[in-house]
Amino acid sequence: MSLCLVLHDLGAAPASAEKVFFEAIYEIAPEHWPITPRAVLVATGVSPAYLRDHLLRALKKEDAPDVVLTITRVPADAAWHNLSPEGEAWLRDMLEE
């Protein structure tokens, strides 16, 4: 399983789009940690491209054409600063797997 960083901006999408977006993430990435309102780490067995397409399919149903997504794998030597203790522990656990 790999760890991915999902950066997202749902733009002017309807309020329901955020709920649909996170439900779509949870469908294929049950292990996740929201870093900020527009960034989430997900542990998943799918590729970044597959995850992107999966999220876009879900958002298409919510008429969210202006969504901006960047999804990339997080390498084992990732560095970070100022995460909550829980977030840092989760991140370390996911990178060790």
Buried (B, 14 or more C-beta within 10 A) or exposed (E): EBBBBBBBEBEEBEEEBBEBBBEBBEEBBEBBBBBEEEEBBBBBEBEBEEBBBBBBEBBEEBEBEEBEBEBEEBEEEEEEEEBEEEBBEBBEEBBEE
